[in-house]
Amino acid sequence: IIVAEDGNEAISKYKLFNNIDIIFLDKNMPIVSGNVVAKTLRSMGYNKLIIGITGITDNFEMQELINSGVDYVFIKPLDIKKINIIIDFINNNGVIQQNKIMRLVDGVLRWS
């Protein structure tokens, strides 16, 4: 597990440890927002899962994260139920981003 204090540090740590399998981003990260981090990582060739975490329930805000390269957005808190949903998804699909839309259907994340 690699932790970053802010968006700028997240980008720097990706450059340092570029074998990261999944990235969790908050939309409202200090210094550089989660949207910008996701766009930057995708432009650098990161092709694995990016999961957004936010306290904002506004659909526009969540769609903005998706449009920036985040695969799916969970509303805070990130609890054990949500973590298990992510683990099940990875066990069934791996961590490579599919350039598809990820949806939660009946408690199961799926590419569609």
C-alpha positions as CSV (number, residue, x, y, z in Angstrom):
1,I,0.0,0.0,0.0
2,I,1.4,3.4,-1.0
3,V,-0.2,6.5,0.5
4,A,-0.1,10.0,-0.9
5,E,-1.0,13.1,1.2
6,D,-2.2,15.1,-1.9
7,G,-2.7,14.8,-5.6
8,N,0.7,16.1,-6.5
9,E,2.3,13.4,-4.3
10,A,0.0,10.7,-5.9
11,I,1.4,11.6,-9.3
12,S,5.0,11.6,-8.0
13,K,4.5,8.2,-6.3
14,Y,3.1,6.7,-9.5
15,K,6.2,7.8,-11.3
16,L,8.3,6.2,-8.6
17,F,6.3,3.0,-8.2
18,N,4.7,2.6,-11.6
19,N,3.6,-1.0,-11.0
20,I,0.5,0.0,-8.9
21,D,-2.5,-2.3,-9.5
22,I,-5.3,-0.1,-8.2
23,I,-5.5,3.6,-7.3
24,F,-8.1,5.2,-4.9
25,L,-8.6,8.9,-5.4
26,D,-10.7,11.4,-3.5
27,K,-12.3,14.0,-5.7
28,N,-11.2,16.8,-3.3
29,M,-7.5,16.0,-2.8
30,P,-5.3,18.9,-1.6
31,I,-3.0,20.7,-4.2
32,V,-4.2,18.7,-7.2
33,S,-7.8,17.4,-7.4
34,G,-8.6,13.8,-8.0
35,N,-10.0,14.7,-11.5
36,V,-6.6,16.1,-12.5
37,V,-4.7,13.2,-11.0
38,A,-6.8,10.7,-12.9
39,K,-6.4,12.6,-16.2
40,T,-2.7,12.9,-15.6
41,L,-2.3,9.2,-14.8
42,R,-4.3,8.1,-17.8
43,S,-2.2,10.4,-20.0
44,M,1.0,8.8,-18.6
45,G,-0.3,5.4,-19.7
46,Y,-1.8,4.1,-16.4
47,N,-4.2,1.4,-17.7
48,K,-5.4,-0.2,-14.4
49,L,-8.3,0.5,-12.1
50,I,-8.9,3.9,-10.6
51,I,-11.6,4.1,-8.0
52,G,-13.0,7.4,-6.9
53,I,-14.1,8.1,-3.4
54,T,-16.1,11.2,-2.6
55,G,-18.4,12.7,0.0
56,I,-20.2,14.6,-2.7
57,T,-23.4,12.9,-3.9
58,D,-24.1,15.3,-6.8
59,N,-24.3,13.2,-10.0
60,F,-22.5,16.0,-12.0
61,E,-19.5,15.8,-9.6
62,M,-19.4,12.0,-9.8
63,Q,-19.7,12.1,-13.6
64,E,-16.8,14.6,-13.7
65,L,-14.6,12.0,-12.0
66,I,-15.7,9.3,-14.4
67,N,-15.0,11.6,-17.4
68,S,-11.5,12.3,-16.0
69,G,-10.6,8.6,-16.2
70,V,-11.9,7.1,-12.9
71,D,-13.6,3.7,-13.5
72,Y,-16.1,3.9,-10.7
73,V,-17.0,6.3,-7.8
74,F,-18.1,5.2,-4.3
75,I,-19.6,7.6,-1.8
76,K,-17.8,7.9,1.5
77,P,-17.3,6.1,3.7
78,L,-15.3,3.3,2.0
79,D,-16.5,0.5,4.3
80,I,-15.8,-3.2,4.2
81,K,-18.9,-3.9,2.1
82,K,-17.6,-1.6,-0.7
83,I,-14.1,-3.0,-0.3
84,N,-15.5,-6.5,-0.8
85,I,-17.3,-5.4,-3.9
86,I,-14.0,-4.2,-5.3
87,I,-12.2,-7.3,-4.3
88,D,-14.8,-9.5,-5.9
89,F,-14.6,-7.4,-9.1
90,I,-10.8,-7.8,-9.2
91,N,-11.0,-11.6,-8.6
92,N,-13.5,-11.9,-11.5
93,N,-12.0,-9.3,-13.9
94,G,-8.5,-8.4,-13.0
95,V,-7.1,-4.9,-12.7
96,I,-6.7,-3.8,-16.3
97,Q,-9.0,-1.0,-17.3
98,Q,-11.3,-2.1,-20.2
99,N,-12.3,1.3,-21.7
100,K,-15.9,0.4,-20.8
101,I,-18.3,1.8,-18.2
102,M,-18.2,0.1,-14.8
103,R,-21.6,-0.2,-13.1
104,L,-22.8,-1.6,-9.8
105,V,-25.7,-4.0,-10.6
106,D,-27.3,-5.9,-7.7
107,G,-24.3,-5.2,-5.5
108,V,-21.8,-6.4,-8.1
109,L,-19.4,-4.3,-10.1
110,R,-19.4,-5.1,-13.8
111,W,-18.1,-3.8,-17.1
112,S,-20.8,-2.8,-19.5
